[in-house]
């Protein structure tokens, strides 16, 4: 019985971990993980209404900004361990995403994604 309980606990942990890395999200949702000076997320998103679920997995405050065809938005600052949601309508094309907290993008918190 202890083996089954341990297996169930392991499966639950793996499911939570996978969700945090952007692999288990509903359609129209993009999971984003911000660490110290890195943004971890898929490189593509489907055009249309998209919600970015941003988890701050670092010990510093961050935010999440996006700019591209018809979009220029950002979240409020996200406290360490916190989560924010940002819903935008993506058109096909390229978008810049970054943390707009002073100095963070120059330290690596920026990337380009594509809406397809």
Residue pairs with C-beta under 8 A, 6 or more apart in sequence:
15 24
18 24
19 25
19 31
20 31
20 33
20 55
20 57
21 31
21 33
21 40
22 30
22 31
22 32
22 33
22 40
22 41
22 42
23 31
24 31
25 31
25 53
27 46
28 46
28 48
28 49
28 50
28 51
29 50
29 51
29 52
29 53
30 41
30 42
30 45
30 50
30 51
30 52
30 53
31 41
31 42
31 53
31 55
32 39
32 40
32 41
32 52
32 53
32 54
32 55
32 64
32 97
33 39
33 40
33 41
33 54
33 55
33 57
34 40
34 54
34 55
34 56
34 57
34 58
34 62
34 64
34 78
34 99
34 109
35 57
35 58
36 58
36 59
36 60
37 104
37 107
37 108
37 109
38 108
38 109
39 64
39 97
39 98
39 99
39 109
39 110
39 111
41 52
41 97
41 111
41 113
42 113
43 111
43 113
43 114
44 113
44 114
44 115
44 116
45 90
45 113
45 114
45 115
45 116
46 90
46 115
46 116
47 90
47 91
47 92
47 115
47 116
48 89
48 90
49 87
49 88
49 89
50 87
50 88
50 89
50 90
50 115
51 85
51 86
51 87
52 64
52 66
52 85
52 86
52 87
52 88
53 83
53 84
53 85
54 62
54 64
54 75
54 78
54 83
54 84
54 85
54 86
55 82
55 83
56 62
56 78
56 79
56 80
56 81
56 82
56 83
56 84
57 81
58 80
59 80
60 80
60 101
61 77
61 78
61 79
61 80
61 101
62 77
62 78
62 99
62 101
62 104
62 109
63 74
63 75
63 76
63 77
63 78
63 84
63 99
63 100
63 101
64 74
64 75
64 78
64 84
64 86
64 97
64 99
65 73
65 74
65 75
65 97
65 98
65 99
65 100
66 72
66 73
66 74
66 86
66 88
66 95
66 96
66 97
67 95
67 96
68 90
68 91
68 93
68 94
68 95
68 96
68 115
69 90
69 91
69 92
69 93
69 95
69 115
70 89
70 91
71 88
71 89
71 90
71 91
71 95
73 86
73 88
74 86
74 100
75 84
75 85
75 86
76 84
77 101
78 84
90 115
91 115
92 115
92 116
93 114
93 115
94 112
94 113
94 114
94 115
95 112
95 113
95 114
95 115
96 110
96 111
96 112
97 110
97 111
97 112
97 113
98 104
98 105
98 109
98 110
98 111
99 105
99 109
99 110
